[in-house]
Amino acid sequence: MAPGTLHQPWRHGPLRRRTDVAQSWMALVSGLLIAVAGPAAGVLAGNAVDAAVHGQRADRHSTVGVVARTPPAALGVAAGNGTVGRVYTVVRWTASNGIVRTGEAAVPPGARAGDRTTVWLDGRGALIRDPGSPEDIVVESVAVGIVAASGTGLALFAVHKGGVRLLDRRRYAQWEKEWAELDARPRRDHP
């Protein structure tokens, strides 16, 4: 859809063919669809991811757990308060029904047996991975939106290019037919 190939389909000319008009309209419609449908798909996909993650977060809750076993040392990892650089070990916590349970959870590097840590549980009380921060959710939603918008735009562009190929085939067939008709005409030799 280079600007040089987009001709105004309503303009008339002696060499204009129906395939040229069809290609011009197709380029115009494809450009509009890419400009509108691509971003719309991105926004819808991003909102869907955001809603799904918020729905999951509503079902999750945190509780205080106790590190049951000192985790192995993490090599080359800076201790921080995020999930980056976390190590996994056995953690013990008390469920809402009063039963003490154990499971493997992510803990900060340097945690020792007996240290308190936050563990996350789903609605049934099963241990789950730490949910992302609100910033993580935004990043994930934006990334999915960008991929969806790009994918939609590329798919529409591919459909446009496929249509151009079909029109080119038809155009070449018309040219071949017209050249054959010209070759079949009797020729007059001029001195």
N, C-alpha and C positions, 0 to 999 in steps of 0.2 A: 504494500500500500504506500509506495513512495509518492510524494506529492506530484511528481511528474506524470504518474500513471492515472491520477484521478482527474477525469475529465467531467465537465458538467453534463450529466446525461440528458438534460433538456435542450442542449444546443444541437442544432442541425448542421450537417455538412455533407458534401457530396461523397465522401469516402466513409461516412459513418455506417457501421453495420449494427445489427441487433446484438451481436456478441459484445461489441464495444459498449453499447448502452447498458447491457446486463452487467458487464464488468464494472462500469462506473457506479451503478446503483449498489452492486455488491460491496465495493470498496467503501462507499459512503455508509451503508448499513453496518458493515463489519467494524468500521472505525467507531461508530456510535456505540455499538454493542460492547466493544472492548473498553471504551471510555466509561460506560455506565455499569455493565454487568461485572466487570473485573473488580472494581472497588466495592460494589454491592456484595459480591460473593465473599470478599475479604472481611467486610464488616459483619456479615451474617456468621461466618465461621468463627471469627474472634469472639463475638457475643455468645455463640453456642459453647465455646470452650470456657469462657468466663462463667456462664450460668452453670455448666456441669461441675466446674471446680468449686464454685460457691455451694452448690448442692451437696457435694462430697464433704466440704468443710462443715456444713451444718450437721452432718451425721457423725462427725469426729469430735472427740473431746480429749483433753489431756489430763493426766494424773501424775502424781509423784511416784517415781520408782526408785529402787535402791540397787546400785550396781552389785551384783552377786559375785562376779568374778572380775579380777583386774584384767583389762584388755591388753593385748600385745601392743607394744609401742609402735606408733605410726612413724615411719621414716620419712623425713623431709616434709612434714606437714606442719604448718603453723597453727597453733591453737587459736581458735576464734569462737565467736558465739553463734555462727551459722552452721549449716549442715555440711559445709565444705570442710574436709579434713576430719570428719568424724570416723570413729572406729566402732566396730560391732562387738558386743559382748552380751553375756547373760544378765538380765535385769529382772528384779522381783518387784511386784506391785500387788496391792490389794484391790480386788474387783469390787464393784458396787454392791454385790451380794455378800461381801465379807470374806470371800475365799482368796487366799494368797496364791498368786499365779506367777509363773516365770516364762520368759521368752527372750529371744535375741533382739536387741534394739541398738540403734546408733547412739553413741555417747561421745562427749568431747574428748579429744586426745588428752591423756594425762589423768583420766578418771581412775579411781582406785576402788577396790571392793569396799562397800559401805557408804560411798558417796551417793548423794541424792541427785537424781536427774529427772527430766520430764520425758514421759512416754505417752504415745498417742494410741487411742483405742477407737474402734469403730462402734456403731450402734449396738452390736452384739457383745462388745467387750473384748474383741480380738485385737491383738497387737498389730499395728500398722506402721508404715514408715512415716516420718515427720512430714506434715503438710508443708507446702511451700509458703513463703512469706507473701504478703500482698504484692510486693514488687515482682516476685517470681511468677505470680498469676498474670500480671500485666504483660510481662515479657513473653510468657507462653501464648497468651491470647494474641498479641501483636505478631508473633512469629507465625502462628497458624493463619492469621488473617493475611499476612504477606504472601505466604505460600498459596493460599486459596485464590487470592487476587491474581497472582502471577500465573498460576495454573489455568485459571479461567481465561485470562487474556491470551495465553499461549494456545489453548485449545481453540478459541475463536479465530486466532490468526491462522492456525493450521487448517481449519475449515475453509477460511477465505482462500488460502493458497491452493487447497484442493479444488475449490470452485474455479479459480483462475486456470488451473491445469486443464480442467474439463472444457472451459471456454476456449482455451488455446487449441485443444484437439479439434474442437468443432470449427474454429477459425481456419486451422491448417487444412482441414478437409474441404472447406468451402474454397480456399485458395487453390487447392489441387484440382478441384472440379472446374473452376473457372479457367485455370491454365490449360486443362485438357480441352475445354471448349474452344479456347483461342487457338490451340494447336490443330484442332480438327477443321477449322475454317480454311477455305481455299486461299492461297496466298497469291498476291499479284507481284510479279517481279517488275521492278522499276529499273529502267536502263541507267 
